[in-house]
């Protein structure tokens, strides 16, 4: 009876993580990564346009940021976990098998940030403001991506008999744990924490009008807080630095830097983004009253854009600060 109760009170692992469409393998891990990217772009697009950005900016920059981020994530994983690829009995070519799992978030953020910088520079968009807009979407994407670890039955935590313990099939158990069936579902812990952190970032951004990269810094700080603790539960192979798992050490260092940035940038006024207005055309706005036809005809595209930008800036100020005086 005890065994039956234990099984019923645990999370089962998926029966499979790969499906085949003829000769083509469809991997759950890859689907989760793709779904995370799509959802991140959708959330980020809404937030960026609400900040005054132009529709389409997010996708244009994602063309640079996503490939850079994937390469950076894989490089970080291979460098910090080299044994499966370059250790005894390792398979070096597996280092390129991204679809099998293994993307380090720190490398993804670092190199993805370089890609985003290139995209922003090409479109003359301030990177800190753009980073603030995409921060919650990144957390949601990371949460979705953790489902890929669930399907791969990887990166689980220490053995446990908690009601929400994760059952790991014998084929996926680490050496020395072959007789242990249930483990901490660290994928689920991080998934839940990332969603909570995304909600906190959205709330703080609205409440305190975070600017100049502070929403992004808050995202980094919150992620480091959760990841640092969750990492201590894991039992997979990892490099150590000063007696700590490398990702724990990295979480501490990066988290402290993020908090320092939050304090350093405190009090700076929120940027006013007017790309959405400057890209608008006269057809996007209501037609002028006939009595104003002469002045409308005399207007220029530059004047139209400037007028729209001023109107958008005033609207942004009014929405973010209800006590601000309106136009008179």
N, C-alpha and C positions, 0 to 999 in steps of 0.2 A: 504493500500500500504506500509506503514511504517513497519508493521509486516512482510509482505512478504519479504521486503528488508533485514530486520534483520535476518530472518531465512536463507536466501540465503547467507548471509555474515558471517555465523558461521560454526563451525566444528561440524558435527553431531556425536553423540556417536554411537558406534557399536550396532547393533541390539541384539547381544548376545556375550557372552564371553565363553560359554561352549557348546560343541557339544557332542552328545552321539553316541558311536559305540556299539550298543546293551546296555549291562549294564555298559559299561566302559565310564566314562566322560572324554572328552578331553578338557582341559582348556587352553585358549589362554595365560593366565599368565605363566603357566608352559612351554608352547611351546616357549614363548619369552625368558624365562630364559635359556632353553636348547639351543636355537639358539644363544644367547649371548655367552654362554660357548664355543660352537663349533667355532664361529667366532674368539673369543679371542684366542683359542688354535691355530687356523690356522695362524692368524697374528703373534702371539708370536713365533710359530715354525719358520716362515720365518726369523724373526728378530734375533732369537737366533742362527740359523744356519749361518746367515750372520755374526754374531759376532764371529763365530768359534766354536759354540756349536755343539754337535752331534745330528743328527736327532733322534727324539724319546724322547729326554730329557724332552721336554715340557709336553708331554702326561704322562710320568712317574711321573712327579712332580704334574701334575694336579690331578692324582689319590688321592693324599694327600690333595692338596690345596682346591679342589672343595667341598668335603664333609665338611671339616673344615669351609670353608667360608659360606656354607649354614646354618650350625648349628650356627655359630657366628652371621650371619645376623638375624636369627630368634630370637636368645636370646636377641640381642640388641633391636629388635622391641618390644618384649614382655615386657622387663624390662622398656623401656622408654614409652611404651603405654599400661599400664596394665589394664586400665578400661574395654575394651571389653572382657577381660578374667577373671579378678579377682575383678572387680568393682561390683556395685549393678546390679544384673541381668546378670552378665557376665557368660561366658561359658568357664571354665578352659580347657576343652579338646580341644577347638578351638585353643589353643596355639600351638598345634601340626599340625594344618591344613595349612602347608606351601603353598600348591597349591592354596589356596584362596587369597594369597597375604600377604605381610608384611615381608620384609627383609630389615634390616637396614644396609646401606653400611658400616658404621663405624665398626660394629661387623663383617661384612663379611671380610673386609680388615684385621682387627686385628687377628681374628682366622684363616682366610685363610692364612695370613702371617706365622702363626705358622705351618700350614700344609706344606706350601712351604719350610719353614726352615727345616722341617723333611725330605722332599723329596730331597732338595739340599744337606743336610748333608749325606744322604745315598749314594748319587752319587758323593760326593766330588765336588760340584759346588758352587762357591761363590754366596751367596744369593744376595748381592747388584747388581752384574752384571746381574744376572737373572732377578731381579726386574726391572732393566732398560729396558731389552728386552721386558718384558710383559706389560709395562706401557700403551702404546697406545692401545693395545688390550683390556685392562681392561676398558678403557674409551668407546671404541666402544661397548663392552659387556653391559656396564651400559646404553648406549643409546638405545640399542635394548631392554633391560629389561624394560625400561620406557614405551614401548608400552604395556606391560602387565598392567600397571596402567590405560592406556587408555581403554583397554578392560574391566577392572574391574570398570571403572568409579569411580576412587578413587584418593585421594591426589591432587585434583584440587585446584585452587586458589580462590581469592576473586571474587565476582560478577563483571562483566564488560560487556560493549556493544561494545567492539572493534570488528573489522571485523573478527578477527580470534578467537573470543570467542568460548568456548567449550559448547555445549548443554549437560546438564546432565538430565537424566530421573528422574522423581519425586521419584521413589523408591530409588534412590541413593543420594538424596539431604540431606544435614545435617539439623538437627533440627534448626528451625529459618530461614531457607532459602527455605521453601517449595514453595514459590511463585516466586522464582528467577530461571530462566531457563539457563542463560549463565554465564560462569565463565572463569577465566584465565586458559589456558591449560598448567599448570606448567609442565606436563609430556613432552610437546613439547618443552618448553623453555630449560629444562634440556637435552633433547635429542640433540637439536641443539648445545647447549653449549658443551656437552661432545664430539661431533664430531669435533667442532672447536678446543677444547683443545687437542684432539688426534693429529690433524694436527700440532699444535704448538709444541707438544712434539717431534714428528718425525723431524720437521724442526730444532728445537734446538739441538736435539741429533746429527744430521748430521753436523750442523754448528759449534757447540762448542765441539763436541766429549765428551759428558757428560759421567761421569764414577762414580763408587763407589756409586750407588744409587741416583745420582743427577737427572737423567731422571724420576725416580719414584717420587722423591721429587717434581719435577716440576709438574708432574701429580697431586699429592696431593694438591699442592698450587693452581693450576688452578681450580681443582674441587671444592675446598673450596670457592674460590672466587665466582664462579657461584652459588653453592649450598647455600651459605650464603644469597645471595640476593633473589634467587627464594623461599627459605624457608619463607621469610617475606611475600610472597604473599599468602601462604597457610592458610586455615581456619580450617583444621581438628584438632582434639584434640591432644595436645602435652604437655609434661612436660615443665616447665619454670625454668630457672636458671639465677639469677641476672636480672630478668625482661625480659629475652630473651627466645625465644623458644629454647629448648635444642639443636636442630640441628644447630641453628644459633650460639649459644655459642660454640659448638663443632667445627664448621667450622672456627671460629675465632682462637681458641686455636691451632687446628691442622694445620691450614694454616700458622700461625706465626712460628710454629715449623718446618714446611716444608721449609719455606724461610730461617730460621736460618741454617738448614742443608745444603741447597744449598750454602750459603755463607761459611759455615764451611769447606765444602769439595772442595771449589774452588781451581783450580790449580793442583789437583792431576792427574797424568798421567792415561790415559785410560788403563784398564786391557786388556791383550792379552789372549784370550780364545783359547785353542788349542785342545779341546776335539774332535772336528770333525776330526782333523788330526791324533790324537793319536789312534782313533778308525778305521782309514782307514787301509786297508790291501794292500799288494803288488798288488792284482788283481784290486784294485780301481785306480791304477796309470798306466801310459803307460809302456810297456815293455822296457827294456834297449836295446840299440844297441848291436848287436852281439859282437862288438869289446870290449864291456865292460862286457862280460859275466863273466870273472874271478872275477872282483871286485864285481859284483852283487852276485855271488855265495858266496863270502866271507862275504857279509853283513849279519847282524842279524836283527831280528824283532825290537829290541830296536833301532838299528841304523836307520832302515826304519822309525820308528815313530818319532824319533828325527829330521830326515831330513824333513819329511813332516810337522812337527810342525814349524820348522824354515821357511820353504817356506810359510806356511800359515800366520805366523806372519809378514813376509816381505810384503806379499800381502795385509794384513790388513792395515799396515802402509802406503803403497803406495796409497790405495784406499781412506783412510781417510785424507791423507796429500799428495797431488799431488807433492809438492815440495821436499818431502823426497827423499834421494838418493836411487837408486835401488841397487840390488846386482851386483857386478862387478867381 
